[in-house]
Amino acid sequence: MCLAIPGRIIAIFGRDSFSRMGKVTYGGITKEASLAFVPEAIEGDYILVHAGVAISVIKGEEARKTFEYLDQIGEVEI
């Protein structure tokens, strides 16, 4: 089973929808993700990322709940 992990966009770069990328932070770890599937995403938004591709924009409260659940099962440290 695969799990999409929420992260917060801290920077966006790329000129068109196909090359649009974001720098995304996951509680201290920063990685790049494609934003091609979420053209509405802006800096500060929380997104779900799977295999390096953002698949959905989510509310901050939803991201916090997910991090709490993962913390409870010992998968991440908040």
PyMOL Python script that loads the backbone (N, CA, C, O; Angstrom):
from pymol import cmd

cmd.read_pdbstr("""\
ATOM      1  N   MET A   1       0.842  -1.174   0.000  1.00  0.00           N
ATOM      2  CA  MET A   1       0.000   0.000   0.000  1.00  0.00           C
ATOM      3  C   MET A   1       0.888   1.238   0.000  1.00  0.00           C
ATOM      4  O   MET A   1       1.922   1.272   0.667  1.00  0.00           O
ATOM      5  N   CYS A   2       0.483   2.236  -0.741  1.00  0.00           N
ATOM      6  CA  CYS A   2       1.213   3.495  -0.816  1.00  0.00           C
ATOM      7  C   CYS A   2       0.463   4.559  -0.038  1.00  0.00           C
ATOM      8  O   CYS A   2      -0.761   4.518   0.084  1.00  0.00           O
ATOM      9  N   LEU A   3       1.211   5.501   0.479  1.00  0.00           N
ATOM     10  CA  LEU A   3       0.631   6.562   1.276  1.00  0.00           C
ATOM     11  C   LEU A   3       1.080   7.906   0.723  1.00  0.00           C
ATOM     12  O   LEU A   3       2.276   8.130   0.538  1.00  0.00           O
ATOM     13  N   ALA A   4       0.139   8.797   0.456  1.00  0.00           N
ATOM     14  CA  ALA A   4       0.472  10.155   0.052  1.00  0.00           C
ATOM     15  C   ALA A   4       0.713  10.957   1.325  1.00  0.00           C
ATOM     16  O   ALA A   4      -0.105  10.921   2.245  1.00  0.00           O
ATOM     17  N   ILE A   5       1.812  11.670   1.385  1.00  0.00           N
ATOM     18  CA  ILE A   5       2.208  12.400   2.575  1.00  0.00           C
ATOM     19  C   ILE A   5       1.925  13.892   2.392  1.00  0.00           C
ATOM     20  O   ILE A   5       2.258  14.450   1.347  1.00  0.00           O
ATOM     21  N   PRO A   6       1.315  14.552   3.389  1.00  0.00           N
ATOM     22  CA  PRO A   6       1.084  15.995   3.263  1.00  0.00           C
ATOM     23  C   PRO A   6       2.372  16.782   3.488  1.00  0.00           C
ATOM     24  O   PRO A   6       3.212  16.415   4.310  1.00  0.00           O
ATOM     25  N   GLY A   7       2.501  17.852   2.748  1.00  0.00           N
ATOM     26  CA  GLY A   7       3.621  18.773   2.913  1.00  0.00           C
ATOM     27  C   GLY A   7       3.152  20.188   2.601  1.00  0.00           C
ATOM     28  O   GLY A   7       2.098  20.384   1.995  1.00  0.00           O
ATOM     29  N   ARG A   8       3.951  21.181   3.024  1.00  0.00           N
ATOM     30  CA  ARG A   8       3.591  22.579   2.789  1.00  0.00           C
ATOM     31  C   ARG A   8       4.520  23.158   1.732  1.00  0.00           C
ATOM     32  O   ARG A   8       5.736  22.987   1.806  1.00  0.00           O
ATOM     33  N   ILE A   9       3.950  23.837   0.759  1.00  0.00           N
ATOM     34  CA  ILE A   9       4.725  24.447  -0.318  1.00  0.00           C
ATOM     35  C   ILE A   9       5.421  25.693   0.230  1.00  0.00           C
ATOM     36  O   ILE A   9       4.771  26.587   0.772  1.00  0.00           O
ATOM     37  N   ILE A  10       6.750  25.745   0.083  1.00  0.00           N
ATOM     38  CA  ILE A  10       7.487  26.919   0.539  1.00  0.00           C
ATOM     39  C   ILE A  10       8.031  27.748  -0.624  1.00  0.00           C
ATOM     40  O   ILE A  10       8.433  28.895  -0.427  1.00  0.00           O
ATOM     41  N   ALA A  11       8.047  27.189  -1.820  1.00  0.00           N
ATOM     42  CA  ALA A  11       8.473  27.935  -3.008  1.00  0.00           C
ATOM     43  C   ALA A  11       7.939  27.238  -4.251  1.00  0.00           C
ATOM     44  O   ALA A  11       7.796  26.015  -4.285  1.00  0.00           O
ATOM     45  N   ILE A  12       7.648  28.042  -5.271  1.00  0.00           N
ATOM     46  CA  ILE A  12       7.167  27.517  -6.553  1.00  0.00           C
ATOM     47  C   ILE A  12       8.046  28.062  -7.667  1.00  0.00           C
ATOM     48  O   ILE A  12       8.393  29.243  -7.678  1.00  0.00           O
ATOM     49  N   PHE A  13       8.402  27.192  -8.601  1.00  0.00           N
ATOM     50  CA  PHE A  13       9.175  27.633  -9.763  1.00  0.00           C
ATOM     51  C   PHE A  13       8.730  26.854 -10.995  1.00  0.00           C
ATOM     52  O   PHE A  13       8.096  25.805 -10.879  1.00  0.00           O
ATOM     53  N   GLY A  14       9.057  27.360 -12.144  1.00  0.00           N
ATOM     54  CA  GLY A  14       8.621  26.790 -13.417  1.00  0.00           C
ATOM     55  C   GLY A  14       7.647  27.733 -14.083  1.00  0.00           C
ATOM     56  O   GLY A  14       6.824  28.352 -13.409  1.00  0.00           O
ATOM     57  N   ARG A  15       7.726  27.851 -15.381  1.00  0.00           N
ATOM     58  CA  ARG A  15       6.945  28.857 -16.099  1.00  0.00           C
ATOM     59  C   ARG A  15       5.600  28.365 -16.611  1.00  0.00           C
ATOM     60  O   ARG A  15       4.667  29.158 -16.733  1.00  0.00           O
ATOM     61  N   ASP A  16       5.478  27.090 -16.912  1.00  0.00           N
ATOM     62  CA  ASP A  16       4.199  26.615 -17.444  1.00  0.00           C
ATOM     63  C   ASP A  16       3.681  25.461 -16.590  1.00  0.00           C
ATOM     64  O   ASP A  16       4.389  24.968 -15.713  1.00  0.00           O
ATOM     65  N   SER A  17       2.464  25.038 -16.844  1.00  0.00           N
ATOM     66  CA  SER A  17       1.842  24.034 -15.987  1.00  0.00           C
ATOM     67  C   SER A  17       2.556  22.682 -16.020  1.00  0.00           C
ATOM     68  O   SER A  17       2.455  21.914 -15.064  1.00  0.00           O
ATOM     69  N   PHE A  18       3.268  22.383 -17.093  1.00  0.00           N
ATOM     70  CA  PHE A  18       3.965  21.099 -17.179  1.00  0.00           C
ATOM     71  C   PHE A  18       5.281  21.088 -16.434  1.00  0.00           C
ATOM     72  O   PHE A  18       5.709  20.042 -15.947  1.00  0.00           O
ATOM     73  N   SER A  19       5.935  22.244 -16.336  1.00  0.00           N
ATOM     74  CA  SER A  19       7.228  22.295 -15.656  1.00  0.00           C
ATOM     75  C   SER A  19       7.131  22.892 -14.257  1.00  0.00           C
ATOM     76  O   SER A  19       8.155  23.077 -13.599  1.00  0.00           O
ATOM     77  N   ARG A  20       5.934  23.194 -13.796  1.00  0.00           N
ATOM     78  CA  ARG A  20       5.739  23.825 -12.497  1.00  0.00           C
ATOM     79  C   ARG A  20       6.132  22.860 -11.377  1.00  0.00           C
ATOM     80  O   ARG A  20       5.609  21.749 -11.282  1.00  0.00           O
ATOM     81  N   MET A  21       7.052  23.302 -10.544  1.00  0.00           N
ATOM     82  CA  MET A  21       7.556  22.497  -9.437  1.00  0.00           C
ATOM     83  C   MET A  21       7.445  23.295  -8.149  1.00  0.00           C
ATOM     84  O   MET A  21       7.359  24.523  -8.166  1.00  0.00           O
ATOM     85  N   GLY A  22       7.449  22.587  -7.050  1.00  0.00           N
ATOM     86  CA  GLY A  22       7.424  23.249  -5.762  1.00  0.00           C
ATOM     87  C   GLY A  22       8.466  22.671  -4.837  1.00  0.00           C
ATOM     88  O   GLY A  22       8.796  21.487  -4.900  1.00  0.00           O
ATOM     89  N   LYS A  23       8.977  23.531  -3.978  1.00  0.00           N
ATOM     90  CA  LYS A  23       9.826  23.087  -2.884  1.00  0.00           C
ATOM     91  C   LYS A  23       8.864  22.863  -1.723  1.00  0.00           C
ATOM     92  O   LYS A  23       8.152  23.783  -1.318  1.00  0.00           O
ATOM     93  N   VAL A  24       8.840  21.651  -1.191  1.00  0.00           N
ATOM     94  CA  VAL A  24       7.842  21.248  -0.213  1.00  0.00           C
ATOM     95  C   VAL A  24       8.544  20.786   1.058  1.00  0.00           C
ATOM     96  O   VAL A  24       9.517  20.034   1.010  1.00  0.00           O
ATOM     97  N   THR A  25       8.027  21.254   2.205  1.00  0.00           N
ATOM     98  CA  THR A  25       8.603  20.843   3.478  1.00  0.00           C
ATOM     99  C   THR A  25       7.683  19.860   4.178  1.00  0.00           C
ATOM    100  O   THR A  25       6.463  20.020   4.201  1.00  0.00           O
ATOM    101  N   TYR A  26       8.302  18.845   4.745  1.00  0.00           N
ATOM    102  CA  TYR A  26       7.598  17.798   5.489  1.00  0.00           C
ATOM    103  C   TYR A  26       8.184  17.767   6.900  1.00  0.00           C
ATOM    104  O   TYR A  26       8.974  16.883   7.230  1.00  0.00           O
ATOM    105  N   GLY A  27       7.798  18.723   7.720  1.00  0.00           N
ATOM    106  CA  GLY A  27       8.283  18.744   9.095  1.00  0.00           C
ATOM    107  C   GLY A  27       9.793  18.795   9.210  1.00  0.00           C
ATOM    108  O   GLY A  27      10.375  18.059  10.008  1.00  0.00           O
ATOM    109  N   GLY A  28      10.435  19.639   8.438  1.00  0.00           N
ATOM    110  CA  GLY A  28      11.882  19.799   8.511  1.00  0.00           C
ATOM    111  C   GLY A  28      12.647  19.203   7.346  1.00  0.00           C
ATOM    112  O   GLY A  28      13.791  19.588   7.107  1.00  0.00           O
ATOM    113  N   ILE A  29      12.060  18.294   6.629  1.00  0.00           N
ATOM    114  CA  ILE A  29      12.685  17.720   5.435  1.00  0.00           C
ATOM    115  C   ILE A  29      12.110  18.439   4.233  1.00  0.00           C
ATOM    116  O   ILE A  29      10.892  18.572   4.115  1.00  0.00           O
ATOM    117  N   THR A  30      12.974  18.908   3.333  1.00  0.00           N
ATOM    118  CA  THR A  30      12.524  19.640   2.153  1.00  0.00           C
ATOM    119  C   THR A  30      12.860  18.848   0.898  1.00  0.00           C
ATOM    120  O   THR A  30      13.986  18.381   0.725  1.00  0.00           O
ATOM    121  N   LYS A  31      11.871  18.706   0.030  1.00  0.00           N
ATOM    122  CA  LYS A  31      12.041  18.005  -1.244  1.00  0.00           C
ATOM    123  C   LYS A  31      11.303  18.765  -2.327  1.00  0.00           C
ATOM    124  O   LYS A  31      10.504  19.655  -2.033  1.00  0.00           O
ATOM    125  N   GLU A  32      11.565  18.420  -3.579  1.00  0.00           N
ATOM    126  CA  GLU A  32      10.849  19.004  -4.702  1.00  0.00           C
ATOM    127  C   GLU A  32       9.731  18.063  -5.143  1.00  0.00           C
ATOM    128  O   GLU A  32       9.854  16.841  -5.053  1.00  0.00           O
ATOM    129  N   ALA A  33       8.634  18.661  -5.623  1.00  0.00           N
ATOM    130  CA  ALA A  33       7.509  17.877  -6.123  1.00  0.00           C
ATOM    131  C   ALA A  33       6.919  18.576  -7.337  1.00  0.00           C
ATOM    132  O   ALA A  33       6.898  19.805  -7.412  1.00  0.00           O
ATOM    133  N   SER A  34       6.446  17.793  -8.271  1.00  0.00           N
ATOM    134  CA  SER A  34       5.752  18.344  -9.427  1.00  0.00           C
ATOM    135  C   SER A  34       4.400  18.888  -8.993  1.00  0.00           C
ATOM    136  O   SER A  34       3.681  18.245  -8.228  1.00  0.00           O
ATOM    137  N   LEU A  35       4.052  20.083  -9.485  1.00  0.00           N
ATOM    138  CA  LEU A  35       2.755  20.695  -9.197  1.00  0.00           C
ATOM    139  C   LEU A  35       1.850  20.698 -10.430  1.00  0.00           C
ATOM    140  O   LEU A  35       0.847  21.412 -10.467  1.00  0.00           O
ATOM    141  N   ALA A  36       2.202  19.908 -11.426  1.00  0.00           N
ATOM    142  CA  ALA A  36       1.454  19.896 -12.685  1.00  0.00           C
ATOM    143  C   ALA A  36      -0.014  19.526 -12.501  1.00  0.00           C
ATOM    144  O   ALA A  36      -0.869  20.021 -13.236  1.00  0.00           O
ATOM    145  N   PHE A  37      -0.322  18.660 -11.529  1.00  0.00           N
ATOM    146  CA  PHE A  37      -1.709  18.214 -11.323  1.00  0.00           C
ATOM    147  C   PHE A  37      -2.506  19.112 -10.388  1.00  0.00           C
ATOM    148  O   PHE A  37      -3.704  18.903 -10.198  1.00  0.00           O
ATOM    149  N   VAL A  38      -1.845  20.118  -9.797  1.00  0.00           N
ATOM    150  CA  VAL A  38      -2.536  21.028  -8.869  1.00  0.00           C
ATOM    151  C   VAL A  38      -2.231  22.491  -9.246  1.00  0.00           C
ATOM    152  O   VAL A  38      -1.555  23.203  -8.502  1.00  0.00           O
ATOM    153  N   PRO A  39      -2.731  22.922 -10.397  1.00  0.00           N
ATOM    154  CA  PRO A  39      -2.412  24.276 -10.868  1.00  0.00           C
ATOM    155  C   PRO A  39      -2.911  25.378  -9.939  1.00  0.00           C
ATOM    156  O   PRO A  39      -2.425  26.508 -10.004  1.00  0.00           O
ATOM    157  N   GLU A  40      -3.881  25.058  -9.072  1.00  0.00           N
ATOM    158  CA  GLU A  40      -4.420  26.057  -8.147  1.00  0.00           C
ATOM    159  C   GLU A  40      -3.544  26.259  -6.910  1.00  0.00           C
ATOM    160  O   GLU A  40      -3.764  27.206  -6.155  1.00  0.00           O
ATOM    161  N   ALA A  41      -2.562  25.396  -6.690  1.00  0.00           N
ATOM    162  CA  ALA A  41      -1.729  25.463  -5.492  1.00  0.00           C
ATOM    163  C   ALA A  41      -0.858  26.717  -5.485  1.00  0.00           C
ATOM    164  O   ALA A  41      -0.306  27.122  -6.508  1.00  0.00           O
ATOM    165  N   ILE A  42      -0.752  27.318  -4.297  1.00  0.00           N
ATOM    166  CA  ILE A  42       0.092  28.498  -4.106  1.00  0.00           C
ATOM    167  C   ILE A  42       1.006  28.259  -2.913  1.00  0.00           C
ATOM    168  O   ILE A  42       0.798  27.324  -2.141  1.00  0.00           O
ATOM    169  N   GLU A  43       2.024  29.114  -2.765  1.00  0.00           N
ATOM    170  CA  GLU A  43       2.926  29.003  -1.624  1.00  0.00           C
ATOM    171  C   GLU A  43       2.130  29.070  -0.333  1.00  0.00           C
ATOM    172  O   GLU A  43       1.226  29.894  -0.191  1.00  0.00           O
ATOM    173  N   GLY A  44       2.469  28.200   0.604  1.00  0.00           N
ATOM    174  CA  GLY A  44       1.786  28.133   1.883  1.00  0.00           C
ATOM    175  C   GLY A  44       0.703  27.070   1.940  1.00  0.00           C
ATOM    176  O   GLY A  44       0.279  26.670   3.025  1.00  0.00           O
ATOM    177  N   ASP A  45       0.249  26.606   0.774  1.00  0.00           N
ATOM    178  CA  ASP A  45      -0.764  25.549   0.736  1.00  0.00           C
ATOM    179  C   ASP A  45      -0.170  24.223   1.195  1.00  0.00           C
ATOM    180  O   ASP A  45       1.024  23.971   1.038  1.00  0.00           O
ATOM    181  N   TYR A  46      -1.033  23.380   1.767  1.00  0.00           N
ATOM    182  CA  TYR A  46      -0.675  22.000   2.058  1.00  0.00           C
ATOM    183  C   TYR A  46      -1.143  21.141   0.886  1.00  0.00           C
ATOM    184  O   TYR A  46      -2.234  21.333   0.351  1.00  0.00           O
ATOM    185  N   ILE A  47      -0.302  20.200   0.505  1.00  0.00           N
ATOM    186  CA  ILE A  47      -0.610  19.317  -0.614  1.00  0.00           C
ATOM    187  C   ILE A  47      -0.325  17.876  -0.211  1.00  0.00           C
ATOM    188  O   ILE A  47       0.473  17.617   0.690  1.00  0.00           O
ATOM    189  N   LEU A  48      -0.983  16.951  -0.884  1.00  0.00           N
ATOM    190  CA  LEU A  48      -0.651  15.537  -0.742  1.00  0.00           C
ATOM    191  C   LEU A  48       0.281  15.179  -1.884  1.00  0.00           C
ATOM    192  O   LEU A  48      -0.012  15.461  -3.046  1.00  0.00           O
ATOM    193  N   VAL A  49       1.402  14.556  -1.552  1.00  0.00           N
ATOM    194  CA  VAL A  49       2.402  14.203  -2.559  1.00  0.00           C
ATOM    195  C   VAL A  49       2.584  12.695  -2.563  1.00  0.00           C
ATOM    196  O   VAL A  49       2.763  12.073  -1.516  1.00  0.00           O
ATOM    197  N   HIS A  50       2.535  12.126  -3.739  1.00  0.00           N
ATOM    198  CA  HIS A  50       2.780  10.693  -3.922  1.00  0.00           C
ATOM    199  C   HIS A  50       3.794  10.522  -5.035  1.00  0.00           C
ATOM    200  O   HIS A  50       3.587  11.003  -6.149  1.00  0.00           O
ATOM    201  N   ALA A  51       4.885   9.840  -4.739  1.00  0.00           N
ATOM    202  CA  ALA A  51       5.934   9.547  -5.727  1.00  0.00           C
ATOM    203  C   ALA A  51       6.443  10.814  -6.402  1.00  0.00           C
ATOM    204  O   ALA A  51       6.714  10.811  -7.603  1.00  0.00           O
ATOM    205  N   GLY A  52       6.576  11.898  -5.639  1.00  0.00           N
ATOM    206  CA  GLY A  52       7.136  13.130  -6.173  1.00  0.00           C
ATOM    207  C   GLY A  52       6.173  14.009  -6.947  1.00  0.00           C
ATOM    208  O   GLY A  52       6.581  14.998  -7.556  1.00  0.00           O
ATOM    209  N   VAL A  53       4.882  13.649  -6.925  1.00  0.00           N
ATOM    210  CA  VAL A  53       3.871  14.411  -7.666  1.00  0.00           C
ATOM    211  C   VAL A  53       2.765  14.832  -6.703  1.00  0.00           C
ATOM    212  O   VAL A  53       2.192  13.989  -6.013  1.00  0.00           O
ATOM    213  N   ALA A  54       2.465  16.121  -6.651  1.00  0.00           N
ATOM    214  CA  ALA A  54       1.353  16.597  -5.838  1.00  0.00           C
ATOM    215  C   ALA A  54       0.058  16.137  -6.492  1.00  0.00           C
ATOM    216  O   ALA A  54      -0.148  16.342  -7.689  1.00  0.00           O
ATOM    217  N   ILE A  55      -0.818  15.510  -5.697  1.00  0.00           N
ATOM    218  CA  ILE A  55      -2.059  14.977  -6.261  1.00  0.00           C
ATOM    219  C   ILE A  55      -3.294  15.702  -5.748  1.00  0.00           C
ATOM    220  O   ILE A  55      -4.387  15.513  -6.281  1.00  0.00           O
ATOM    221  N   SER A  56      -3.130  16.539  -4.707  1.00  0.00           N
ATOM    222  CA  SER A  56      -4.288  17.231  -4.156  1.00  0.00           C
ATOM    223  C   SER A  56      -3.843  18.361  -3.239  1.00  0.00           C
ATOM    224  O   SER A  56      -2.811  18.262  -2.575  1.00  0.00           O
ATOM    225  N   VAL A  57      -4.623  19.433  -3.204  1.00  0.00           N
ATOM    226  CA  VAL A  57      -4.442  20.501  -2.217  1.00  0.00           C
ATOM    227  C   VAL A  57      -5.394  20.185  -1.068  1.00  0.00           C
ATOM    228  O   VAL A  57      -6.562  19.865  -1.288  1.00  0.00           O
ATOM    229  N   ILE A  58      -4.883  20.278   0.163  1.00  0.00           N
ATOM    230  CA  ILE A  58      -5.727  19.995   1.328  1.00  0.00           C
ATOM    231  C   ILE A  58      -5.659  21.154   2.314  1.00  0.00           C
ATOM    232  O   ILE A  58      -4.756  21.988   2.249  1.00  0.00           O
ATOM    233  N   LYS A  59      -6.614  21.194   3.217  1.00  0.00           N
ATOM    234  CA  LYS A  59      -6.642  22.227   4.247  1.00  0.00           C
ATOM    235  C   LYS A  59      -5.573  21.931   5.298  1.00  0.00           C
ATOM    236  O   LYS A  59      -5.221  20.776   5.533  1.00  0.00           O
ATOM    237  N   GLY A  60      -5.064  22.989   5.922  1.00  0.00           N
ATOM    238  CA  GLY A  60      -4.044  22.845   6.948  1.00  0.00           C
ATOM    239  C   GLY A  60      -4.478  21.951   8.092  1.00  0.00           C
ATOM    240  O   GLY A  60      -3.672  21.179   8.612  1.00  0.00           O
ATOM    241  N   GLU A  61      -5.740  22.042   8.493  1.00  0.00           N
ATOM    242  CA  GLU A  61      -6.256  21.201   9.578  1.00  0.00           C
ATOM    243  C   GLU A  61      -6.194  19.727   9.205  1.00  0.00           C
ATOM    244  O   GLU A  61      -5.868  18.888  10.044  1.00  0.00           O
ATOM    245  N   GLU A  62      -6.504  19.408   7.962  1.00  0.00           N
ATOM    246  CA  GLU A  62      -6.424  18.017   7.492  1.00  0.00           C
ATOM    247  C   GLU A  62      -4.981  17.510   7.544  1.00  0.00           C
ATOM    248  O   GLU A  62      -4.736  16.372   7.945  1.00  0.00           O
ATOM    249  N   ALA A  63      -4.029  18.349   7.140  1.00  0.00           N
ATOM    250  CA  ALA A  63      -2.613  17.970   7.193  1.00  0.00           C
ATOM    251  C   ALA A  63      -2.184  17.728   8.637  1.00  0.00           C
ATOM    252  O   ALA A  63      -1.486  16.754   8.917  1.00  0.00           O
ATOM    253  N   ARG A  64      -2.592  18.602   9.556  1.00  0.00           N
ATOM    254  CA  ARG A  64      -2.229  18.440  10.967  1.00  0.00           C
ATOM    255  C   ARG A  64      -2.799  17.133  11.545  1.00  0.00           C
ATOM    256  O   ARG A  64      -2.120  16.440  12.302  1.00  0.00           O
ATOM    257  N   LYS A  65      -4.031  16.805  11.188  1.00  0.00           N
ATOM    258  CA  LYS A  65      -4.622  15.555  11.657  1.00  0.00           C
ATOM    259  C   LYS A  65      -3.831  14.353  11.152  1.00  0.00           C
ATOM    260  O   LYS A  65      -3.586  13.401  11.894  1.00  0.00           O
ATOM    261  N   THR A  66      -3.437  14.406   9.892  1.00  0.00           N
ATOM    262  CA  THR A  66      -2.660  13.307   9.316  1.00  0.00           C
ATOM    263  C   THR A  66      -1.335  13.145  10.045  1.00  0.00           C
ATOM    264  O   THR A  66      -0.931  12.025  10.360  1.00  0.00           O
ATOM    265  N   PHE A  67      -0.643  14.277  10.320  1.00  0.00           N
ATOM    266  CA  PHE A  67       0.620  14.211  11.054  1.00  0.00           C
ATOM    267  C   PHE A  67       0.410  13.661  12.458  1.00  0.00           C
ATOM    268  O   PHE A  67       1.249  12.910  12.955  1.00  0.00           O
ATOM    269  N   GLU A  68      -0.698  14.020  13.107  1.00  0.00           N
ATOM    270  CA  GLU A  68      -1.000  13.490  14.442  1.00  0.00           C
ATOM    271  C   GLU A  68      -1.183  11.970  14.393  1.00  0.00           C
ATOM    272  O   GLU A  68      -0.660  11.257  15.249  1.00  0.00           O
ATOM    273  N   TYR A  69      -1.919  11.473  13.400  1.00  0.00           N
ATOM    274  CA  TYR A  69      -2.131  10.031  13.261  1.00  0.00           C
ATOM    275  C   TYR A  69      -0.808   9.304  13.017  1.00  0.00           C
ATOM    276  O   TYR A  69      -0.540   8.265  13.620  1.00  0.00           O
ATOM    277  N   LEU A  70       0.007   9.854  12.137  1.00  0.00           N
ATOM    278  CA  LEU A  70       1.301   9.231  11.853  1.00  0.00           C
ATOM    279  C   LEU A  70       2.198   9.247  13.084  1.00  0.00           C
ATOM    280  O   LEU A  70       2.934   8.291  13.328  1.00  0.00           O
ATOM    281  N   ASP A  71       2.143  10.326  13.864  1.00  0.00           N
ATOM    282  CA  ASP A  71       2.915  10.412  15.098  1.00  0.00           C
ATOM    283  C   ASP A  71       2.445   9.345  16.092  1.00  0.00           C
ATOM    284  O   ASP A  71       3.266   8.716  16.759  1.00  0.00           O
ATOM    285  N   GLN A  72       1.141   9.143  16.192  1.00  0.00           N
ATOM    286  CA  GLN A  72       0.585   8.163  17.128  1.00  0.00           C
ATOM    287  C   GLN A  72       1.049   6.740  16.823  1.00  0.00           C
ATOM    288  O   GLN A  72       1.222   5.930  17.733  1.00  0.00           O
ATOM    289  N   ILE A  73       1.248   6.443  15.548  1.00  0.00           N
ATOM    290  CA  ILE A  73       1.716   5.086  15.208  1.00  0.00           C
ATOM    291  C   ILE A  73       3.231   5.025  15.078  1.00  0.00           C
ATOM    292  O   ILE A  73       3.784   3.996  14.688  1.00  0.00           O
ATOM    293  N   GLY A  74       3.905   6.131  15.407  1.00  0.00           N
ATOM    294  CA  GLY A  74       5.357   6.126  15.428  1.00  0.00           C
ATOM    295  C   GLY A  74       6.037   6.234  14.096  1.00  0.00           C
ATOM    296  O   GLY A  74       7.190   5.826  13.961  1.00  0.00           O
ATOM    297  N   GLU A  75       5.352   6.777  13.093  1.00  0.00           N
ATOM    298  CA  GLU A  75       5.917   6.880  11.745  1.00  0.00           C
ATOM    299  C   GLU A  75       6.614   8.207  11.467  1.00  0.00           C
ATOM    300  O   GLU A  75       7.480   8.270  10.595  1.00  0.00           O
ATOM    301  N   VAL A  76       6.259   9.262  12.183  1.00  0.00           N
ATOM    302  CA  VAL A  76       6.918  10.558  12.007  1.00  0.00           C
ATOM    303  C   VAL A  76       7.053  11.227  13.357  1.00  0.00           C
ATOM    304  O   VAL A  76       6.348  10.892  14.309  1.00  0.00           O
ATOM    305  N   GLU A  77       7.977  12.186  13.425  1.00  0.00           N
ATOM    306  CA  GLU A  77       8.096  13.023  14.603  1.00  0.00           C
ATOM    307  C   GLU A  77       7.672  14.424  14.227  1.00  0.00           C
ATOM    308  O   GLU A  77       8.183  14.995  13.264  1.00  0.00           O
ATOM    309  N   ILE A  78       6.747  14.977  14.976  1.00  0.00           N
ATOM    310  CA  ILE A  78       6.255  16.330  14.682  1.00  0.00           C
ATOM    311  C   ILE A  78       7.135  17.340  15.373  1.00  0.00           C
ATOM    312  O   ILE A  78       6.900  18.543  15.260  1.00  0.00           O
TER     313      ILE A  78
END
""", "prot")
cmd.dss("prot")
cmd.show_as("cartoon", "prot")
cmd.util.cbc("prot")
cmd.orient("prot")
